[in-house]
Amino acid sequence: MIGRLNHVAIAVPDLEAAAAQYAGALGARVGAPQDEPDHGVTVIFIELPNAKIELLYPLGENSPIQGFLDKNPSGGIHHVCYEVEDIIAARDHLKATGARVLGDGEPKIGAHGKPVLFLHPKDFQGTLVELEQV
């Protein structure tokens, strides 16, 4: 069921500074900022040869990323995203095994324009997991 690693998301307190650091210090290819109001974030994708890094910054007062940054003022890894071929089949399989799907259990459209779901971190060794249909 689980496919390749799509991205690792890092919450950052200063989006422009983080993007500049990846571009300057690491020589990475850095995308443009992209607002995702349905998820309460602004994202920038760092393109790597085998995956992506997603920089997350709060968008709006009710952003879940703001709560994360309040607890982790320097930022940090927020979630990992794995690809799946069929997100509904993956969701149903996970629920049958006892894994908790966050929200209402229905996929939302993510930053790549594809359906995504999030899985409760307590069910995956303390790691928030995102699934993205490819």
N, C-alpha and C positions, 0 to 999 in steps of 0.2 A: 504494500500500500504506500508506504512512505517513499518519496522520491529524493531527488537531490536537494541539498541545501540551497535555498534561494537567497536569503540574506540574514545577516545579524543586525538587529536594530539597537542603536545606541542613543539614549536620551542625552541631550546636551543643553547646558545653560546658555550658550551663545552659538547660534547656528552659523553665523558668518565666520566667526573665529575657528570653529571646528572644521568647516569646509575649507578655509584657507590653510589650515594646518595639514589636512590630507593632501591638498593640491601642492603646497609648497614643500613641506618636510618630506612627504612620502611620494610626491610626484604622481599622485593618483588622478584619474579622470573623474571630475566632479560635475554632477548634473546641476540643473537649475532648481531653485526652491519651488516646491509644489504644495499648495494648500489642499488639505483633505478635511473639509469641514465635517463630514460624517463621522470622522474618527477623532476630531479635535486636535489635529496636528498639522504642522508644516514639515515636510520631509525633503531631504536631499539624498540622492543615491550616489554612492561612490562605486564606480564600476571596477570590478576586479576580473581577472581572466576566468575565474571559476565560480564566482558568486558576487554578491553585492554587500556593501555596508549601507545601512539606512540610518541617516542622522535624523533624529526626532526632536522637534521643538514644539512647545505648547502653542495651540491656536485657540484663542478664546479663554474665558475665565473658567470654564468647566472642563478643561482639557485633562484627561487622565494622566498625561505626561507631566502636568504641573504638580500633581500629587506625588509622582515618582521623584521629581526634582526637589520637592520640599523635603523628602526623606533622604535624598542623595544629591546635595547641592552641587557637587562636582560632575554629576552625570554618571552614566554607567550603562552596562548592557541591560536592555529592557526585554527583548524577546529574540527568539530564533524562528525563522520561517522555513518550512519544508514544503516542497511541491508534492501535490497529489494529482492523479489523473481525473478522479471523480470525487468532488468534495462532498456530495450528498452520501455516496457510498462510504466514504471515509468517516463522515460524521456518524452515520448509523452504526458502523462497526465499532467506533470508539465508544459511543453511548452504550452499546451492548456489552462492552467490556468494563463498564463502570466509570469511564472517563467523563468529566464534566465539560460541556461546551458552554462558553460564556455567552452572555446576552440571551436573546430569545432562541438561539440554536439555528437561526437561519443565516445563511451567508450574506455578507455585505460586499459591496464592490470596494476593493482595496486600491492602493496607490498605483498598481500596474494595470488597473482597469479590469481585474479578474476577481472572481469570488474568493472571499477569505473567511475563515473562522478562527477563533482563539480558544485554546484549551486551558483549563485551570492549572496554575503552576503547582498546586499541591498534588496534582495527579502525575506530574512529570519532574520529580526531584527538584522542586522549587523553581522551575523554569517556565515562564510563560511561552507557550508554543502557538505559532500562527501556522495555519495550513492555507496554501494558495493553490487553486486549481490551475493547471497548465493546459 
